[in-house]
Amino acid sequence: MQTHDSTAASGEQDPLAIESALLAELGAELVTTSADIDPRYFSAYNEAPGRRPLALVRPRSVGDVSRTLALCARLRQPVVPQGGLTGLARGGVALGGEIVLSMERFAGIESVDAAAATITVRAGTPLQAVQDAAAAAGFTFGVDLGARGSCQIGGTIATNAGGTRAIRYGVMREQVLGLEAVLADGTVLSSMNRMLKNNAGYDLKQLFIGSEGTLGIITRAVLRLRPKLGAPATAMCRVAGYDAVLRLWDRMRAVTDVVSFEAMWPSFYQYVSTHTPGVVAPFAGEDGFAVLIEFATSTPGGDAAQTLEACLADCLEAGLIDDAALATSERQARDMWTLREGLAIDELPHLVNFDVSLPTGELGAFAERCEAALRARWPDIVCVFFGHIGDGNVHIGVSLAELDDALADELDRTVYEVVQEMDGSISAEHGIGVLKRAYLACTRSDAEIALMRLLKAALDPQRILNPGKVL
Ligand SMILES: Cc1cc2nc3c(=O)[nH]c(=O)nc-3n(C[C@H](O)[C@H](O)[C@H](O)COP(=O)(O)OP(=O)(O)OC[C@H]3O[C@@H](n4cnc5c(N)ncnc54)[C@H](O)[C@@H]3O)c2cc1C
C-alpha cells in the first residue's frame, strides 16, 4: 500500500556515522545506539515490533531537541518524533532509516496560573499527570481519553486528540493557548501565549496542532483549565433508533451539565453486552441503540445525579427513551464505560478499526450505507458502529474471516468511498499517520493538499520530520 516517500531526506548516511555524530553532539546519556533500543520504541500500539530505528534520542531539555534537529538537518537525517506511542495511525514509529526522538524524559508541570486558569507543561508529560495537577489546583482539564495514563501532552497536541468530553470543552486544539516547537533546522519557536485573546498576526501554534510531527517537534504548551467538576453521574439509555438518538441528543445538549453522550449501535451493544466478562450490562442486547450519558457540574452545591435523573424521567415521559439505568455506584458507572470502550471488540479476528466523522444528523444514514456497501462485498462480515455522537464522530469495527494487504485496501476504500460521497472526514480524531495517507484525497481537495505540501516544503524543505506520514 503505502511506501516510504522517495522525496524524503535520503537517510542514506552510514548508520554508524549517524550514531557517531549523535554521540559526539549529545553524549551517550541521551543517545541509545540502534542495537540497544528496546522494541517498545519501534512498536505501534498493540502491534508487533516494526523497523528498528538507527538511533534513539531522549532529550532532557528544549536545547537538546534543538541540537538534535540542527545536526539532523546538517546530515539530512530523518527523525520520527515520539510521545507515548498510543496513537492509532502508526505515526510515531520509524519506517526505515530514521532516528526516533522520544519526548518521555522532557516531562513535568512547569507552573499553574490560577488567575488565568492555565497550566504550563512539558511535551512528555502524560495526560493523566496534567489532569491530576489540574484537579490539585482546583480545576478540570478539558480532554480525557482511554489512553490517559500513557499518552503524552505533546502526542495529544500533535494528533489534536478528541476524546469523551469534546462536546463540553472541545478537542485538544481548544485547550492550547500557547506552544513551543522546534523547527526542522533546530530553531526554537516559542509562542507561549497565555491569553485567551491574542490576534497579533498569524496564530502560528495552529501549524503544529494536528500535524503529527511533520512540521515541528512540540516541546512545551500553555493549556486552558476549566472550573472543577463535581462527582459525575452516569446513565445508560435504551433508544429505539437513530432518529430517537438525535432527539435525545437535542434534549441533552441544552443541559449545561452534559459531559459525554456516547451512542452504541444495536450490533455493537449486543456484542459487548454478551462478550465482556465480569461486567453487568444494564439491559439485554436486543434491538435498539444504547446511549451512555455522563453529567457533571461545576455549580457549587449542584448535584449531577439529581439533574440527570430528572432529565431521564422527562425523556421517558416524552417517549424519547424506552428504558434507562442510572448508575448508583462507581462500579456500575465503570461497567457502563467498559461496555462503551468496547475492549471485547478488539478480540474479533482480523479486526480493522475506522474513525470517521460526519455531521451528527447524518451518522445514522452513513452507518446504514456503509454497512450495506460492506455486506454487498462481504455478506458475512461482523461490523459494529459506536462513537462520540455529539461531535459527529463514529468508530467502526470490521472483522473479516481473512485479511491480507489487498483485502485491507479494498476494505478501506469501501468505507472511505461512502465517507467521501457523504462529504465526511476519513479521520475524526486519530490522525492520518501512515494508515490513512493513501486516502487523504477522499477528504481533502487538491487545493488543500497543495497548500499542505507548500507548508511542509517551507517548514521542512529537506523532509526530515516524520517522512512518510500524513502527506
Ligand atoms: C485505549 C486508547 C484510547 C484512545 N482513545 C482516544 C480518544 O478517545 N480520542 C482520541 O482522539 N484518541 C484516542 N486514542 C488515540 C490518541 O491519538 C492517542 O492516545 C494520543 O493522542 C497520542 O499521544 P501519544 O503521546 O501516545 O503519541 P504517539 O502515539 O507517540 O504519537 C502520535 C503522533 O504524534 C507525533 N508526536 C508525538 N509527540 C510529539 C511531539 N512532542 N511533537 C511533535 N509530534 C509528536 C508522532 O510523531 C505521531 O505522529 C486512544 C488510544 C488508545 C490506545
The ligand as an SDF file (V2000), in Angstrom:
LIG
                    3D

 53 58  0  0  0  0  0  0  0  0999 V2000
   -7.0140    2.9250   24.6130 C   0  0  0  0  0  0  0  0  0  0  0  0
   -6.9110    4.1200   23.7010 C   0  0  0  0  0  0  0  0  0  0  0  0
   -7.9400    5.0350   23.6690 C   0  0  0  0  0  0  0  0  0  0  0  0
   -7.8510    6.1530   22.8430 C   0  0  0  0  0  0  0  0  0  0  0  0
   -8.8990    7.0000   22.8390 N   0  0  0  0  0  0  0  0  0  0  0  0
   -8.8280    8.1030   22.0750 C   0  0  0  0  0  0  0  0  0  0  0  0
   -9.9050    9.0380   22.0580 C   0  0  0  0  0  0  0  0  0  0  0  0
  -10.9310    8.8620   22.6960 O   0  0  0  0  0  0  0  0  0  0  0  0
   -9.7450   10.1460   21.3040 N   0  0  0  0  0  0  0  0  0  0  0  0
   -8.6190   10.3770   20.5590 C   0  0  0  0  0  0  0  0  0  0  0  0
   -8.5160   11.4060   19.9060 O   0  0  0  0  0  0  0  0  0  0  0  0
   -7.6170    9.4790   20.5190 N   0  0  0  0  0  0  0  0  0  0  0  0
   -7.6830    8.3630   21.2520 C   0  0  0  0  0  0  0  0  0  0  0  0
   -6.6410    7.4740   21.2220 N   0  0  0  0  0  0  0  0  0  0  0  0
   -5.5050    7.7160   20.3210 C   0  0  0  0  0  0  0  0  0  0  0  0
   -4.7790    9.0070   20.6140 C   0  0  0  0  0  0  0  0  0  0  0  0
   -4.4480    9.6460   19.4000 O   0  0  0  0  0  0  0  0  0  0  0  0
   -3.5030    8.8970   21.3590 C   0  0  0  0  0  0  0  0  0  0  0  0
   -3.7450    8.2320   22.5620 O   0  0  0  0  0  0  0  0  0  0  0  0
   -2.7540   10.2070   21.6690 C   0  0  0  0  0  0  0  0  0  0  0  0
   -3.3290   11.3670   21.1380 O   0  0  0  0  0  0  0  0  0  0  0  0
   -1.3710   10.1100   21.0890 C   0  0  0  0  0  0  0  0  0  0  0  0
   -0.4580   10.5090   22.0640 O   0  0  0  0  0  0  0  0  0  0  0  0
    0.9350    9.7740   22.2240 P   0  0  0  0  0  0  0  0  0  0  0  0
    1.7150   10.5850   23.1930 O   0  0  0  0  0  0  0  0  0  0  0  0
    0.7670    8.3510   22.5420 O   0  0  0  0  0  0  0  0  0  0  0  0
    1.5760    9.9780   20.7710 O   0  0  0  0  0  0  0  0  0  0  0  0
    2.3290    8.9470   19.8120 P   0  0  0  0  0  0  0  0  0  0  0  0
    1.4630    7.7750   19.5360 O   0  0  0  0  0  0  0  0  0  0  0  0
    3.6750    8.6710   20.3380 O   0  0  0  0  0  0  0  0  0  0  0  0
    2.4580    9.8430   18.5060 O   0  0  0  0  0  0  0  0  0  0  0  0
    1.3310   10.2080   17.7680 C   0  0  0  0  0  0  0  0  0  0  0  0
    1.7590   11.1760   16.6480 C   0  0  0  0  0  0  0  0  0  0  0  0
    2.1890   12.4040   17.2140 O   0  0  0  0  0  0  0  0  0  0  0  0
    3.5610   12.6710   16.8930 C   0  0  0  0  0  0  0  0  0  0  0  0
    4.1570   13.2290   18.1040 N   0  0  0  0  0  0  0  0  0  0  0  0
    4.1910   12.6850   19.3490 C   0  0  0  0  0  0  0  0  0  0  0  0
    4.7690   13.5360   20.2120 N   0  0  0  0  0  0  0  0  0  0  0  0
    5.1170   14.6440   19.5020 C   0  0  0  0  0  0  0  0  0  0  0  0
    5.7440   15.8840   19.8300 C   0  0  0  0  0  0  0  0  0  0  0  0
    6.1440   16.1730   21.0610 N   0  0  0  0  0  0  0  0  0  0  0  0
    5.9280   16.7890   18.8350 N   0  0  0  0  0  0  0  0  0  0  0  0
    5.5380   16.5290   17.5680 C   0  0  0  0  0  0  0  0  0  0  0  0
    4.9490   15.3680   17.2100 N   0  0  0  0  0  0  0  0  0  0  0  0
    4.7310   14.4520   18.1620 C   0  0  0  0  0  0  0  0  0  0  0  0
    4.1430   11.3440   16.4530 C   0  0  0  0  0  0  0  0  0  0  0  0
    5.1940   11.5210   15.5300 O   0  0  0  0  0  0  0  0  0  0  0  0
    2.9340   10.6780   15.8280 C   0  0  0  0  0  0  0  0  0  0  0  0
    2.7830   11.1300   14.5070 O   0  0  0  0  0  0  0  0  0  0  0  0
   -6.7030    6.3460   22.0290 C   0  0  0  0  0  0  0  0  0  0  0  0
   -5.6650    5.4190   22.0650 C   0  0  0  0  0  0  0  0  0  0  0  0
   -5.7650    4.3150   22.8860 C   0  0  0  0  0  0  0  0  0  0  0  0
   -4.6310    3.3500   22.8900 C   0  0  0  0  0  0  0  0  0  0  0  0
  1  2  1  0
  2  3  1  0
  2 52  2  0
  3  4  2  0
  4  5  1  0
  4 50  1  0
  5  6  2  0
  6  7  1  0
  6 13  1  0
  7  8  2  0
  7  9  1  0
  9 10  1  0
 10 11  2  0
 10 12  1  0
 12 13  2  0
 13 14  1  0
 14 15  1  0
 14 50  1  0
 15 16  1  0
 16 17  1  0
 16 18  1  0
 18 19  1  0
 18 20  1  0
 20 21  1  0
 20 22  1  0
 22 23  1  0
 23 24  1  0
 24 25  2  0
 24 26  1  0
 24 27  1  0
 27 28  1  0
 28 29  2  0
 28 30  1  0
 28 31  1  0
 31 32  1  0
 32 33  1  0
 33 34  1  0
 33 48  1  0
 34 35  1  0
 35 36  1  0
 35 46  1  0
 36 37  1  0
 36 45  1  0
 37 38  2  0
 38 39  1  0
 39 40  1  0
 39 45  2  0
 40 41  1  0
 40 42  2  0
 42 43  1  0
 43 44  2  0
 44 45  1  0
 46 47  1  0
 46 48  1  0
 48 49  1  0
 50 51  2  0
 51 52  1  0
 52 53  1  0
M  END
$$$$
